[in-house]
Amino acid sequence: MERLKFTTDIAQKPQSSGFLAIFVLILGVLGLLALAGAAGTYIYYQNPGGYFWPEPREPWAAIPGEAEWTVDFSADVEKRDAVVAAFKHAWSAYERDAMGNDEYHPIKRKGTNLTDAGGIGYTVIDSIDTMLLMGLDEEYTRARQWVESSMTFDRDANFNVFETTIRVLGGLLSAYELTDGDQLYLDRAIDLADRMLPVFDTPSGLPYSQVNLAKRVGVADPDNRGLVSTAEASTLQLEFRYLGYLTDNLDYWDKAENVMKVIRRARLPNGLTPIFMSSDAGKFMTSDIRLGSRADSYFEYLLKQYLQTGGVEAMYREMYADSMQAIHDNLIETSKTRGLTFTLEIHPKRLAHNNQMSWIRTLKQDHLVCFLGGSLMLGATTTGALFPSSVSVPPKKEELSEVGQRDWTTGVNLIETCVDTYRTASGLSPEIVHFREKIDSGKGDWFIKDAKPPGQPPVYDARYILRPETVESLFLAWRLTGHPKYRAYGWEIFQAIETHCRVPGGGYASVLNVEEVPVTWEDKMETFLMVRRFSFFVLAGWDRVPDDNDGVLQSETLKYLFLLFSDNTVLPLDQYVFNTEAHPLPIFSPSVRTGLF
Ligand SMILES: *[C@@H]1O[C@H](CO)[C@@H](O)[C@H](O)[C@H]1NC(C)=O
């Protein structure tokens, strides 16, 4: 792949060939004609300008403020067992009230399904590997029994391809791995994947975002005019590739991998990746550029695809390096008062006075972005290591390349920022924070936008919906540094969850305003209504809306907390990659089959 030039020249045009420029122009005009008149008219991506500014590199530092510590990876049994008890508290309520339903509502004590056509094992499958890891044999036996006798994918309704893949397909493959090859799980995984494969039959090979599992057809997303989000297209590969490896059916591998080739061909001159792509054209659409929803796991899977096959697929390493460079050049910022590292977003906007496209920086960070700290540290000790097989814990400066040092530093600092957002009245983090443009002494660097005083209906941003990303990063940081503070942070977060989210009758609930204590739990119906209300703004980022928090808490947040307090022989990072739903998949050596070496 050609090396990129990054520029601070905002007037610089895309460095594409004339032919390509004309092609893009034609597509753009077609897109405009097709969609003109609608609010927020789509056009194909234009080179954003007006936001580049030179950023001095921060010096490398191991862990700010802490020079030395003793690395001791033995389990913290008491805390680990407390997490196991929390999982049992969540699972037992689900099993009692809603076994086999896709989702569980602990306050109403009832289950619901994603569609009217019936459940697909969403919560059961998502939880099986956690039970295996925690040694919950009785619960596991009943769950396996349910999979064997009751689960079916023959449901005549549309399911989200991304969610179904990361939870159900990923969960089945992890269960297969952690049971040393229980055929039941592989058979179910093959059945599901075969039903989903037609989603890749689009003009570009980018998948449709939904699938009818009974009819085995891909369905364009009606809420987003047939577009597919970048993260949804690019967060299927770990699962389909591993299934391809297990079955020797190259169809799984090739169709998933082809998506990455399409994305690579669609590369923008600045290396940034807007959140929407067209499945027809295989191109990026003019849409938000950010690291949170609809973008996040694209970056995660670039790195993890590279790690999954033991570092032999150079394409992923290059795409990852390219993306991390673009992110550092454009999206990483430092807060004005306390120097916190955070990420910002860039939004397209049509200027009223001349109808020109312009790009607006917004100092907004989703909780979802908190995966990035741990991911950058993992990338630094692998793609950024001079000799990846012999990196110390924590890494020494001279073991990392310059880029590795940069990514390590950003990752360490970003985690501190994410942990800082948990320093609220409840000890829980808001869903979205904004950062101040200027020094504003007396107030913090970050804030909840339009926050309402206690007693008034809180804004969407103020909620904590049991998100896993920060504890995911804490787990990775712990394994890569052995620094005790990461366990301490995780324990604080866990205690806040226990204090404020635990429903006495069983399960855990989301909190509507992290700054209001005692907290108010979320009413699921209300969330659902909010989802509908916000769906108009889906281009601005209201997605992965929390219709499914309880499953999320059971499987992912608690799994990473469990691993944080376990010893480091449990799922070692040089033998496993975690899919974006925290399902561990083994690292393996592919035979020559991908063409991407
Ligand atoms: C959800 O689907 C399952 C079938 O898997 C069914 O037993 C259950 O009754 C459904 N739940 C609701 C609330 O309809």
The ligand as a Tripos MOL2 file, in Angstrom:
@<TRIPOS>MOLECULE
LIG
   14    14     1     0     0
SMALL
NO_CHARGES

@<TRIPOS>ATOM
      1 C1        -39.5480  -15.3410   22.8870 C.3       1 LIG1
      2 O1        -39.2560  -16.4600   22.0890 O.3       1 LIG1
      3 C2        -39.3260  -17.6900   22.7660 C.3       1 LIG1
      4 C3        -38.9480  -18.7680   21.7840 C.3       1 LIG1
      5 O2        -37.5880  -18.8970   21.6910 O.3       1 LIG1
      6 C4        -40.7040  -17.9230   23.3550 C.3       1 LIG1
      7 O3        -40.7200  -19.1150   24.0990 O.3       1 LIG1
      8 C5        -41.0820  -16.7720   24.2320 C.3       1 LIG1
      9 O4        -42.3980  -16.9040   24.6840 O.3       1 LIG1
     10 C6        -40.9400  -15.4610   23.4800 C.3       1 LIG1
     11 N1        -41.1610  -14.3710   24.4010 N.am      1 LIG1
     12 C7        -42.1320  -13.4860   24.2420 C.2       1 LIG1
     13 C8        -42.2040  -12.4270   25.2870 C.3       1 LIG1
     14 O5        -42.8920  -13.5180   23.3100 O.2       1 LIG1
@<TRIPOS>BOND
     1     1     2 1
     2     1    10 1
     3     2     3 1
     4     3     4 1
     5     3     6 1
     6     4     5 1
     7     6     7 1
     8     6     8 1
     9     8     9 1
    10     8    10 1
    11    10    11 1
    12    11    12 1
    13    12    13 1
    14    12    14 2
@<TRIPOS>SUBSTRUCTURE
     1 LIG1         1 GROUP 0 **** ****
